[in-house]
Amino acid sequence: MLRPILGISEADLERALLRKGVSARAAGGVVCSDCGRHPLIGERVHHFGGGPVCALCRGGHTGEPSGSEIVHHVEHGVSVRRRELPRAA
């Protein structure tokens, strides 16, 4: 059986990582201006002059939205990408 490092149990570590992920998503995420819900990753949000509106609340607005976008992951654009190395001549 593995011994906990620095007195942190596996359950405590899982809870700490979950809290960190939830707070990071809430801090950088999109919130629907009608219902206050955080749209899911991959869900489309629409703009009707005010704040963003989730797909569930879109039916309550008339006309076409001024724009729409897809909700990305909090770390979208900051991932490590593989790069081609220059070839030796």
Number of C-alpha atoms within 10 A of each C-alpha: 3 4 8 9 8 6 8 10 11 11 9 11 11 11 11 12 12 12 12 11 13 11 12 13 15 12 10 11 16 22 17 19 15 15 11 11 14 16 21 15 13 11 13 17 24 21 18 16 10 10 14 23 28 26 13 14 16 18 10 8 10 8 8 10 15 10 11 14 12 13 18 16 13 16 10 8 9 7 7 6 7 6 6 6 6 6 5 4 3
